Amino acid sequence: MPFRSRYIGLIDKYRDRLPVHDDTRIISLGEGNTPLIRLNNIPGILGKEVDIYVKYEGLNPTGSFKDRGMCMAVTKAVEEGSKSIICASTGNTSASAAAYAARAGITAYVLIPEGKIAMGKLAQAMMHGAIVIQIKGNFDAGMQIVKDVAEHAPVTIVNSINPYRLQGQKTAAFEIVEELGAAPDYHCLPVGNAGNITAHWMGYREYHENGIVNNRPHMVGYQAAGSAPFMRGKMVDDPETIATAIRIGHPQSWDKAWVVREESEGWFDECADEEILAAQKMLTEKEGIFCEPASATSLAGAMRDIKSGKIPEGSKIVCTLTGNGLKDPDSAIAQCTSPMITVEATMDAVKRAILDNMD
Ligand code: F0G
């Protein structure tokens, strides 16, 4: 019986397009190859003829898109003889760094803003054995410290300023093109440091320049309104948002992201926290897909631009859902307004509860 060869991760699949050698020891957890799900119900709710797909990056091994970049960054760190890695993080990078460091048998130091990361992410970093350093400051402060520390200590930075991160993350664009048979018309992403939007554009450009595809999308980056330096046109010193993953005021890929906007003829916009949470809820209730708040920013912005006609009918749109909803159970439960029903453990009580709650 013929079997298809086993998928063993994106470095193996895209080896020819990534900076690895035949004898490179690949540190992988089977990342990539995430589902591209067509939304069945939301276009109808919007009353618009559009094709919306979500790229569910929350199904990567540690539950976020970071794994695409982290497998490359850790593979190269190990190849270069590094025994430890370091990052500042709003949560997902730290979870991913911790897991890949564990896989490689090296140490991960992660700096996180005290009290401002989702529980699931903290649990991951701690369980994988990272040295977790909480700082009394935000991500931007942590990032600066990490850069300073790396100048004095033998540690490899695995934030997205590490160029291998973006190389790994560009593969998401490859997967989308392969699945759709073309690039979408619009690709919408949540933006924090702007590494991911930059990486996606690298991927689309590469396939276009190599003649694999003859179109490229408009890249659209959405930020949380309280953390929207691209909208303000300058760095923001006190970023705030419920979408803690993108609570970033000093994006590391600032210049690159402006180039992406220019080259792709895209745009940046911002979404209020309420809009972000409403999009997250709509996606879970109407499509059965659970992403974390920051991830829903891509859909929140896209829905608004579809409704206004800025994204015209007939368009094919991809929204990246960067992280899994299970990462942040606290914000999810807090926004569920209907109370849980508690009854006696009897058939009658349960029957009454069912009848009382019928549509
Ligand atoms: N969505 C999620 C779920 C994220 O965790 C991040 C970034 C982004 C979007 C933004 O991506 O920075 O490439 O523009 N999280 C980083 C972290 C900062 O530390 O986990 P970006």
Residues whose N, C-alpha, C, O or C-beta is under 5 A from the ligand:
A	BS01	F0G	A88 S89 T90 G91 N92 T93 S94 P190 V191 G192 N193 A194 G195 N196 I197 A245 A294 S295 T322 G323
